Amino acid sequence: MSAIMRRTALALAGGLAMPRLGGTGLHAQGTWNPTRTITLVVGFPPGGRTDLAARMIRPGMQAALGAQVDVDNRGGEGGNTGIEAVMSAKPDGHTLLVTNMAPMALNPHTMEGMTLDPREMVPVGLVVQSSLILCAHPLLNLRDVASLRTWVASQAGRPITYGSTGTGSLSHLAMELLREQLGAPPMTHIPYRGSSAAMQDLIAGRFKLMFDSASIVAPALRAQQIRGLLATGRTRCPALPDIATAEQQGLANFTFGAWIGLFAPRGTSPEAVARLNAALNTALGDAPLRERANGRGDEPGGGTAEAMGRIVTEDYDRWGAVIRANNIRVES
């Protein structure tokens, strides 16, 4: 067990309430200034979506803060290694975490024995978000939720297979939530280790359905190798405007997305958080950056630190309920 996990376990054993996001009074104005290089710790390997998001904001934050900004990849334990590294850092605003929703809102519910509580982290702001797209193999001839319902009803007694980017991933949980909306038909889950292999097998027809982020599935959709049936965002994805949202197709309580956020260690001053949030918003306000992100299916974030905290809390509670209802567990 890591040092941070041991510390958290002792706190829980002693009956201490764990701190929650947003408890630092983030309305303070940013009078803090960096005095050395700022490190963006990424809890995933280079080249992935989270790493690309960190590198996307690095130049703009560097210019806004007047200090060097570096990216440090600390992949491992489903993103938990990155959280641990930043939790253990001095809370002086110079070590930050760029991470996606999985270690912040999903892992605590799926990883048995995990005592790390990511809600100790101080939110700085939303970096990027993306709708999930429900995709189907073209031979099914499905185009929307209505045709999906009809097809599912026709499959009574036959196996329906779906893929995901991994057990306990948002890709997996979204399909379990959809299954409830469709009357909970029997489905066989085929988990993969990431998006690449799963997408290849969906295109090859080895399973029928899969959710993944718009930025991941957009190339295959444009090449007509797969079909998109619904988007989970509040509005249609700018890169895939022909795909209607779940709400537009009559699915209630099916609005959510895959996000990447910026966080600081517990104890970081409100002044530092305010200044870092302002720098993040400056970086994300760059028009070419926003155009590039929208073009690949991502929606640049921004906004307040408090709003980022609410997103984490809502997803922590929402997906925790889905995970418990379906008894989903992965090894930590």
Stockholm file with secondary structure:
# STOCKHOLM 1.0

chainA/1-332         MSAIMRRTALALAGGLAMPRLGGTGLHAQGTWNPTRTITLVVGFPPGGRTDLAARMIRPGMQAALGAQVDVDNRGGEGGNTGIEAVMSAKPDGHTLLVTNMAPMALNPHTMEGMTLDPREMVPVGLVVQSSLILCAHPLLNLRDVASLRTWVASQAGRPITYGSTGTGSLSHLAMELLREQLGAPPMTHIPYRGSSAAMQDLIAGRFKLMFDSASIVAPALRAQQIRGLLATGRTRCPALPDIATAEQQGLANFTFGAWIGLFAPRGTSPEAVARLNAALNTALGDAPLRERANGRGDEPGGGTAEAMGRIVTEDYDRWGAVIRANNIRVES
#=GR chainA/1-332 SS CCHHHHHHHHHHHTTCCCCCTTTTCTTSCCCCCCCSCEEEEESSCTTSHHHHHHHHHHHHHHHHHTSCEEEEECCCGGGHHHHHHHHTSCSSSSEEEEEEHIIIIIHHHHEETCCCCGGGSEEEEEEEEECEEEEECGGGCCCSHHHHHHHHHHTTTSCCEEEESSTTSHHHHHHHHHHHHTTCCCCEEEECSSHHHHHHHHHHTSSSEEEEEHHHHHHHHHTTSSEEEEECSSSCCTTCTTSCBTGGGTCTTCCCCEEEEEEECTTCCHHHHHHHHHHHHHHHTCHHHHHHHHHTTCEEEECCHHHHHHHHHHHHHHHHHHHHHTTCCEEC
#=GC SS_cons         CCHHHHHHHHHHHTTCCCCCTTTTCTTSCCCCCCCSCEEEEESSCTTSHHHHHHHHHHHHHHHHHTSCEEEEECCCGGGHHHHHHHHTSCSSSSEEEEEEHIIIIIHHHHEETCCCCGGGSEEEEEEEEECEEEEECGGGCCCSHHHHHHHHHHTTTSCCEEEESSTTSHHHHHHHHHHHHTTCCCCEEEECSSHHHHHHHHHHTSSSEEEEEHHHHHHHHHTTSSEEEEECSSSCCTTCTTSCBTGGGTCTTCCCCEEEEEEECTTCCHHHHHHHHHHHHHHHTCHHHHHHHHHTTCEEEECCHHHHHHHHHHHHHHHHHHHHHTTCCEEC
//
